[in-house]
Structures are given as C-alpha cells and as structure tokens.
Amino acid sequence: MRNFAVRHLAFSFLQVLVILFVIATESGARPASIRGHVSDCGAQEQDGWTALKTDDGVLFIWNRKDLSFTLSIKGHDIKPMDSRENIFFAVDGLPFQIQSLPIGNFAPEARKNKLDDKAILFAHRDWESNFIADELLHKKLAVQSSSVSLANGSDGLIWQFDMPKEVGGEAKRQMYLTRVSKDYVILLNSIINDTFPEEFVRKFLLDTINTLKVSDSPIDVRKIQESIRKGNP
C-alpha cells in the first residue's frame, strides 16, 4: 500500500508532465480498462485506487483509511500512467492528475480554529504554490484564484499560474481545482496549452469534480464492477 502522508501534490505533476504527453500520443499505450494500483480489485481496499471502464469513460474509485470516494472521468481514450505513488491519466490527450491530501498536513489547527472550507482551500493553495515557487521553480508565481460553487453547493477553489517556458514545454499554465471532503482536500490538476484552452480545462475539471460521490464506508470495488457489467454503473 502507498503512503500519501506529507507530499506536495504539484511536485509530482511537474515531474511527469512531459512523460504524460508521450503517453497521450503513444500508439502502444494501454487501453482504458484500468485496475490502477489495486492488486486484485477486491472489496473494500483500505488504501488503493482503481479505475473501471464505463460506456463514457472510467469510474475512478479510491479507498483511503478514512475517505472513500468515486469520480466519473469522461472521455473516449483514457490512458493511465504507471506510477506507484501518483495518479495520472491522459484523457483524450489531456494530462490529468487526481490527488487527496489530509488537511492536517498544511493546516494542523484548521478544525480547532474552526476554519471554513474556503479558508482551508486558500491555506492549501498558499502552501502548495509557495512550495512550487520556492523549491521547484525558484521563481515568484502570479497565482490567480477564483472561488466556485459546486453542483452540490459545496465550496471549490480554482487556481492557476503561468509555467516558465524552460519547465512547461507545451504547457502554458497549470490549473488546479480543489474542494474539501471530510478531513481531506481533493485536488484535480491539469494544464492549459494551445490544444486545451483555459475554458475547456476549467469545464473538464468542474464536470469531473461534480461527479464526486463520497462514501461513509469503504467502497466494494467488486460490487461496482459487477454493476457496471450489468449496465448499471
């Protein structure tokens, strides 16, 4: 099982950005039937994820110790990147990351101080973007942010910044969408370039996060797999 304890989410995405573009265009990439890093698609994995093929994309399932959720990723051609610590896909060529991070990693007093979701999301943005600027890019970032109301009424935060030419390759900007779920921040991350403009990426991230379903108990992957096979995802 993988440990997702203290990890800056942006670091891994910057590391594999170029590789993702290779995967997105490689003719020999794996098909969209994905079992991720869950070894046997068994019921109620405690800290594993899987992505099951559906008629319109994949159903992403992640069981963590105290957070279990699903996301529907829509696309015709969805390819995973093999990584034991990170979760990356190329969705019709668009590099895409899913992550979740305990709030205690960046705001240990959040609950004690009764921070609301908006304050937690801004705290995460500052923590993450400062790390990118100071430790990765060694350049000050002009971060642009906008709060959004998600389909279920919860608060979300979209933030983005320009990628330096020497780092970003084809990527002109990085865009993040975050929301709070229980004691975690769930993060979706992608890039903006000539092929995938800002409005397209923004809509894709919003459409995806709006499919989020959180379970009060570990999700039975095998049961969902059977339901999909019967045509009832």
Secondary structure, 3 states (H helix, E strand, C coil): CCCCCCCCHHHHHHHHHHHHHHHHHCCCCCCCCECCCCCCCCECCCCEEEEEEECCEEEEEEECCCCEEEEEEECCCEEECCCCCCCEEEECCEEEEEEEEEHHHCCCCCCCCCCCHHHHHHHHHHHHHHHHHHHHHCCCCCCEEEEEECCCCCEEEEEEEECCHHHHCCCCEEEEEEEEECCEEEEEEEEECCCCCHHHHHHHHHHHHCCCEEECCCCEHHHHHHHHHCCCC
